[in-house]
Structures are given as structure tokens and as C-alpha cells.
């Protein structure tokens, strides 16, 4: 009834529990970016099909997977290796695929876990499109892709449990250091395509994901973005209610935002004054 797609790159630590949580599916695809650890061995030993492709950017990689992986069923559930399907979500997914009505995709609630507790308040967004008809779904943006659905969207209950710090804070920082470069590139792409801001889309777009994309474009033009990010997560969204975990997460999110600011500035400078260009220096 449902095929499963798991994106993987060196996930030998997380993959066994992830595979166990989707063992109810008879069509599991591990979509691997040429891992150098035991990820592929673990996947194959569990009976999953393995497809490998060099990772370029998030939307291109995910779109390729939807178009080329040999899914056996009409519905696909997408999951990352550091996520787990709860029993409640499993039942809700199967019921939705059995009777989707007119929906071609479904949102699910993801719960981030950090320092042993659910980050109930500090999460920027809890709802993600993860169950869908692959021919009706596509992704946009180089990183943190926006899900674009061609058709009605439903919603299912039951949490998808996420462990973003399963490999430690150092690995989270390393990963988001890479994400920040892609975000900087995406920022310059969007500025070149649309120099202005569509405020109507920011506040009134019917589709949540379209609205979020325009809100990101506006947010990326604000001054003091890292501070705004911290205050939005910790005070406005109530991250302080998540205790030490909420404070730490909001701080890390602000640091990530600062990485994006710095790299956007660096890329802009590099394109404005490329290496080798003639420069005049005045020495006093």
C-alpha cells in the first residue's frame, strides 16, 4: 500500500532504528549518497532496496528519487534516517493511503527530541508533507526544500519522532555549516529572480508551503536576523517553556542564521569583486 523512501548518507548509527520503525512496509528504498560507513550493508541486510546517487542539492536529489526509484505502490512515505514512525502514525498513514478521498498528499506532525525532551514550543514548524503520490509532488530550493503539491492536501495524526542531535552537537553544527552555504546560494538566486517582496503572498498565500517560502524571502532581508530568530523561537513561540533544551536549540538556530548571513555577504562580495579583478588600494 505504501512505499518508503529513506535518504541516507553515513547513517549507520540511525538507520537500524529507522528501518525498524517502517518495517510494516514491504517496499523500502534506501536512497544513499555513497555512504562510506556500513549504511548500505545495514540497508541490504534488512531487505531494503538500495539506490545510490551523488548528492548535489536537496531539491534536485529528492526530485530525482521520486522520478527514478522503482516504487511498488502508488503512495510514498519519505523519511530521514534520524526519524522514527510512531505506532500511531503508522496506523494513520495506512488508513490515509487506504482512503485518501481527494487528497494527493498528507501532512504529518514531526516532534524534535533534544536532551531527552520534546521541543514542543521552540520548533519553527512541526508539520511536513511526507505521504504523497510521487507524480504529484516536487521540491524546490537548494536546501530546506519547499514541497510543491499538485492537488489537495490532507493531514494525519500521530507523531514522526525526530532525533536531530543523535550524532552530537558537533555533527549538527558541521551539517548546518554546509546547509548555510546552500542557503546563501539560494538567497542570491531568489534575490536575482525577485528583487522585491510579495507581501500579499507572505501573509495571504493559501498554501502553507508557498507562504513559508515567501516569508523566508522576507526574513532573509531583515537586519539583525540572528537576534530576531532567537527572540522569535525563544520568546514569541515560547521556547523558554522547553527549558534548557529550548534555550540551547534557540541559540543554535540563531548561530545557524548568522552562518547564513556571513556566507551570503561573502558570496555577494566574491561575485561583486571576483578574485583577479583589478583593485585600487589607497594607503594613508
C-alpha positions as CSV (number, residue, x, y, z in Angstrom):
1,X,0.0,0.0,0.0
2,X,2.8,2.5,0.9
3,X,6.4,2.5,-0.4
4,X,9.1,4.1,1.9
5,X,12.0,6.3,0.8
6,X,14.8,6.9,3.2
7,X,17.5,9.5,2.4
8,X,20.9,8.3,3.7
9,X,24.5,9.5,3.9
10,X,26.7,7.7,6.6
11,X,23.8,6.8,8.8
12,X,24.9,3.5,10.3
13,X,24.1,4.9,13.8
14,X,20.5,5.9,13.0
15,X,19.5,3.6,10.2
16,X,18.6,0.3,12.1
17,X,16.0,2.0,14.3
18,X,14.6,3.9,11.3
19,X,14.3,0.7,9.3
20,X,12.6,-1.0,12.2
21,X,10.0,1.8,12.5
22,X,9.0,1.3,8.9
23,X,9.2,-2.5,8.8
24,X,5.4,-2.5,8.2
25,X,6.1,-1.6,4.5
26,X,7.1,-4.3,2.0
27,X,8.8,-1.8,-0.3
28,X,11.5,0.2,1.5
29,X,14.0,2.1,-0.6
30,X,17.3,3.4,0.9
31,X,18.3,6.3,-1.3
32,X,22.0,6.6,-0.5
33,X,24.6,9.3,-1.3
34,X,27.5,6.9,-1.5
35,X,28.0,6.3,2.2
36,X,31.4,5.4,3.4
37,X,30.3,3.6,6.6
38,X,28.0,0.5,7.0
39,X,24.8,2.1,5.9
40,X,24.4,0.2,2.6
41,X,25.3,-3.1,4.3
42,X,22.7,-2.4,7.0
43,X,20.1,-1.5,4.5
44,X,20.6,-4.6,2.3
45,X,20.7,-6.9,5.3
46,X,17.2,-5.6,6.3
47,X,15.8,-6.4,2.9
48,X,15.6,-2.8,1.7
49,X,16.4,-1.8,-1.9
50,X,19.4,0.4,-2.2
51,X,19.8,3.1,-4.9
52,X,22.9,5.3,-4.9
53,X,23.3,8.8,-6.4
54,X,25.9,11.5,-5.8
55,X,24.2,14.3,-3.8
56,X,24.1,17.7,-5.5
57,X,21.4,19.7,-3.7
58,X,18.3,18.8,-1.8
59,X,15.5,19.5,-4.3
60,X,17.4,18.0,-7.3
61,X,18.3,14.9,-5.3
62,X,14.8,14.4,-3.9
63,X,13.1,15.1,-7.3
64,X,15.4,12.6,-9.0
65,X,14.5,10.0,-6.3
66,X,10.7,10.5,-6.8
67,X,11.1,10.2,-10.6
68,X,13.5,7.2,-10.8
69,X,13.2,4.9,-7.7
70,X,11.1,1.8,-8.6
71,X,8.3,2.3,-6.1
72,X,6.0,-0.7,-6.0
73,X,3.0,1.2,-4.5
74,X,1.2,4.4,-5.6
75,X,1.8,6.1,-2.2
76,X,5.3,7.1,-1.0
77,X,6.3,8.0,2.6
78,X,9.5,10.0,2.8
79,X,11.6,9.8,6.0
80,X,15.1,10.7,7.1
81,X,17.4,8.2,8.9
82,X,17.2,10.1,12.2
83,X,13.4,9.9,12.3
84,X,11.1,7.2,13.6
85,X,7.5,6.4,12.7
86,X,5.4,6.0,15.9
87,X,2.8,3.2,16.0
88,X,0.1,5.9,16.0
89,X,1.5,7.4,12.8
90,X,1.9,4.0,11.2
91,X,-1.8,3.3,11.6
92,X,-2.8,6.8,10.4
93,X,-0.6,6.5,7.3
94,X,-2.0,3.2,6.3
95,X,-5.6,4.4,6.9
96,X,-4.9,7.6,4.8
97,X,-3.5,5.6,1.9
98,X,-6.4,3.2,2.0
99,X,-9.0,6.0,1.9
100,X,-7.4,9.3,0.7
101,X,-10.6,10.8,-0.5
102,X,-9.4,13.6,-2.9
103,X,-6.0,14.2,-1.2
104,X,-2.8,13.5,-3.2
105,X,-0.6,14.3,-0.2
106,X,-0.8,14.4,3.6
107,X,0.9,16.5,6.3
108,X,2.3,14.8,9.4
109,X,3.5,16.2,12.7
110,X,7.2,15.9,13.4
111,X,8.4,16.1,17.0
112,X,12.0,17.0,17.6
113,X,13.7,15.5,20.6
114,X,16.7,17.1,22.3
115,X,18.3,16.5,25.7
116,X,15.6,13.8,26.3
117,X,12.6,16.0,25.8
118,X,10.2,17.0,23.0
119,X,10.9,20.5,21.8
120,X,7.2,21.3,21.8
121,X,7.4,25.1,21.6
122,X,10.7,26.1,20.1
123,X,10.2,24.2,16.8
124,X,9.8,26.7,13.9
125,X,7.4,24.3,12.1
126,X,6.0,21.0,13.1
127,X,4.1,20.0,10.0
128,X,5.6,18.4,7.0
129,X,4.4,16.8,3.7
130,X,5.7,13.3,3.9
131,X,3.0,11.0,2.5
132,X,2.2,11.6,-1.2
133,X,1.6,10.4,-4.7
134,X,5.1,10.9,-6.2
135,X,3.9,12.0,-9.5
136,X,2.0,14.9,-7.8
137,X,5.0,16.1,-5.7
138,X,8.1,18.1,-6.4
139,X,10.6,20.0,-4.4
140,X,12.2,23.5,-4.8
141,X,15.2,25.3,-3.2
142,X,18.7,24.0,-2.8
143,X,18.3,23.3,0.9
144,X,15.4,23.1,3.3
145,X,13.3,22.4,0.2
146,X,9.7,23.6,-0.2
147,X,7.2,20.8,-1.0
148,X,5.0,21.7,-4.0
149,X,1.9,19.6,-4.4
150,X,-0.3,19.3,-7.4
151,X,-3.6,18.7,-5.7
152,X,-5.5,18.7,-2.4
153,X,-3.6,18.1,0.8
154,X,-4.9,16.2,3.9
155,X,-3.5,15.7,7.4
156,X,-2.9,12.6,9.5
157,X,-2.4,12.2,13.3
158,X,0.4,10.5,15.2
159,X,3.9,11.9,15.5
160,X,7.0,11.3,13.5
161,X,9.7,11.4,16.1
162,X,12.9,13.2,15.1
163,X,16.4,13.0,16.8
164,X,18.3,15.8,15.1
165,X,21.2,15.6,17.6
166,X,21.6,11.9,17.6
167,X,25.2,12.2,16.4
168,X,26.0,15.0,18.8
169,X,26.0,18.8,18.7
170,X,29.3,18.9,16.8
171,X,27.8,16.9,13.9
172,X,24.7,19.2,13.9
173,X,27.0,22.2,13.6
174,X,29.0,20.6,10.8
175,X,25.9,19.7,8.9
176,X,24.3,23.2,9.3
177,X,27.6,24.8,8.3
178,X,27.1,23.0,4.9
179,X,23.4,23.9,4.8
180,X,24.3,27.6,5.4
181,X,26.3,27.7,2.2
182,X,23.4,26.3,0.2
183,X,21.1,28.8,1.9
184,X,23.4,31.7,0.9
185,X,23.4,30.5,-2.7
186,X,19.6,30.1,-2.6
187,X,19.3,33.7,-1.2
188,X,21.2,35.1,-4.1
189,X,19.2,33.1,-6.6
190,X,15.9,34.4,-5.1
191,X,17.1,38.0,-5.0
192,X,18.1,37.8,-8.7
193,X,14.7,36.4,-9.7
194,X,12.6,38.7,-7.5
195,X,14.3,41.8,-6.3
196,X,11.1,42.9,-4.4
197,X,8.9,41.2,-1.8
198,X,5.4,40.0,-2.4
199,X,3.8,40.9,0.9
200,X,0.5,39.6,-0.2
201,X,2.0,36.1,-0.6
202,X,3.9,36.5,2.7
203,X,0.6,36.8,4.7
204,X,-2.2,35.6,2.5
205,X,-1.0,32.7,0.2
206,X,-3.4,29.8,0.6
207,X,-0.8,27.1,0.6
208,X,1.3,27.0,3.8
209,X,4.5,26.0,2.0
210,X,4.2,28.8,-0.6
211,X,3.5,31.2,2.2
212,X,6.5,29.9,4.1
213,X,8.8,30.3,1.1
214,X,7.8,34.0,0.8
215,X,8.2,34.5,4.5
216,X,11.7,33.1,4.2
217,X,12.5,35.6,1.4
218,X,11.3,38.5,3.6
219,X,13.1,37.2,6.6
220,X,16.4,36.9,4.7
221,X,16.2,40.7,4.0
222,X,15.8,41.8,7.7
223,X,18.6,43.3,9.7
224,X,19.8,41.6,12.8
225,X,18.3,38.3,11.6
226,X,20.1,36.0,14.1
227,X,18.8,38.0,17.1
228,X,15.3,38.1,15.5
229,X,15.5,34.3,15.1
230,X,16.4,33.7,18.7
231,X,13.7,36.0,20.0
232,X,11.1,34.5,17.7
233,X,11.8,31.0,18.8
234,X,12.6,31.6,22.5
235,X,10.1,34.3,23.4
236,X,7.4,34.5,20.7
237,X,7.0,30.8,20.2
238,X,7.6,30.0,23.9
239,X,10.9,28.1,23.6
240,X,11.6,29.1,27.2
241,X,8.9,26.6,28.2
242,X,11.1,23.8,26.8
243,X,13.7,24.5,29.5
244,X,17.4,24.2,28.9
245,X,16.8,22.3,25.7
246,X,14.7,25.1,24.3
247,X,17.4,27.7,25.2
248,X,20.1,25.7,23.6
249,X,18.1,25.0,20.5
250,X,17.1,28.6,20.0
251,X,20.8,29.7,20.4
252,X,22.0,27.1,17.9
253,X,19.3,28.2,15.4
254,X,20.5,31.8,15.8
255,X,24.1,30.8,15.2
256,X,23.0,28.9,12.0
257,X,21.2,32.1,10.9
258,X,24.4,34.0,11.4
259,X,26.3,31.5,9.3
260,X,23.8,32.2,6.5
261,X,24.3,36.0,6.9
262,X,28.1,35.7,6.8
263,X,28.1,33.4,3.8
264,X,25.6,35.4,1.9
265,X,27.8,38.5,2.4
266,X,30.9,36.5,1.4
267,X,29.3,35.2,-1.8
268,X,27.9,38.7,-2.7
269,X,31.4,40.2,-2.2
270,X,33.0,37.4,-4.3
271,X,30.6,38.0,-7.2
272,X,30.9,41.8,-7.0
273,X,34.7,41.7,-6.7
274,X,35.9,38.4,-8.1
275,X,39.4,37.1,-7.5
276,X,41.8,38.6,-10.1
277,X,39.8,41.7,-10.7
278,X,41.8,44.9,-10.7
279,X,41.5,46.7,-7.3
280,X,42.8,50.1,-6.2
281,X,44.1,50.4,-2.7
282,X,44.7,53.8,-1.1
283,X,47.3,53.7,1.7
284,X,47.3,56.6,4.2
